[in-house]
Amino acid sequence: MPKHGKKFRQAEASIVGGTLYSPLEAMKMIKDQELTRFDATVEVHFRLGVNVRHADQQLRGTIALPHGTGRSVTVAVFAEGDKAREAEAAGADVVGGADLAKRVAEGFTDFDVAIATPDMMGEVGKLGRVLGPAGKMPNPKTGTVTFDVAKAIEDVKGGKVEYRTDRQAIVHMAIGKASFDDDKLLDNYSAVLDEIVRAKP
């Protein structure tokens, strides 16, 4: 058995085994622990019990958190011409067409979210082996394949996050930072819970 570190044991000691904590109690416990010197990310994990081998039981979508995630998001946009200029004006961190696709094919993935205009998907589609495993492939279902690049960038920078089930039918999501007020964490958690309940088959 691997040995857990001091801070893990310290956090574990604050939890009473077999006890179900309310979301608000959990948020307060997170705030009380102070186990890191940095502003830790608060996550939620939902085990859904669906069979992800069936396409109609896989969950994938996006949700705009009421108070954002507390982290800055780096956005790459695959676009050309007017749409590239629109993306730059909207605050995209990296913008390009075939040149950007070539950089990504060579290993450049220093961004959190990729957005593409539909006419660029011929180029972007070739990057599946690079962007797919990293969860960065633009997808119409998540609003990252669109001609309205300005709105897509605004949504992503403003706290819109993607969720999907993994191979074990679990959804993992960040809902904010430990420095957030309890009520803000609770609002974000409630928004995510409502979305998962709505989307779950």
Stockholm file with secondary structure:
# STOCKHOLM 1.0

chainA/1-201         MPKHGKKFRQAEASIVGGTLYSPLEAMKMIKDQELTRFDATVEVHFRLGVNVRHADQQLRGTIALPHGTGRSVTVAVFAEGDKAREAEAAGADVVGGADLAKRVAEGFTDFDVAIATPDMMGEVGKLGRVLGPAGKMPNPKTGTVTFDVAKAIEDVKGGKVEYRTDRQAIVHMAIGKASFDDDKLLDNYSAVLDEIVRAKP
#=GR chainA/1-201 SS CCCCCHHHHHHHHTSCTTCCCCHHHHHHHHHHHCCCSSCCEEEEEEECCCCTTSGGGCCEEEEECTTCCSSCCCEEEECCTHHHHHHHHTTCSEEESHHHHHHHHTTCCCCSEEEECGGGHHHHGGGHHHHTTTTCCCCGGGTCBCSCHHHHHHHHHTTEEEEEBCTTSEEEEEEEETTSCHHHHHHHHHHHHHHHHHHCC
#=GC SS_cons         CCCCCHHHHHHHHTSCTTCCCCHHHHHHHHHHHCCCSSCCEEEEEEECCCCTTSGGGCCEEEEECTTCCSSCCCEEEECCTHHHHHHHHTTCSEEESHHHHHHHHTTCCCCSEEEECGGGHHHHGGGHHHHTTTTCCCCGGGTCBCSCHHHHHHHHHTTEEEEEBCTTSEEEEEEEETTSCHHHHHHHHHHHHHHHHHHCC
//
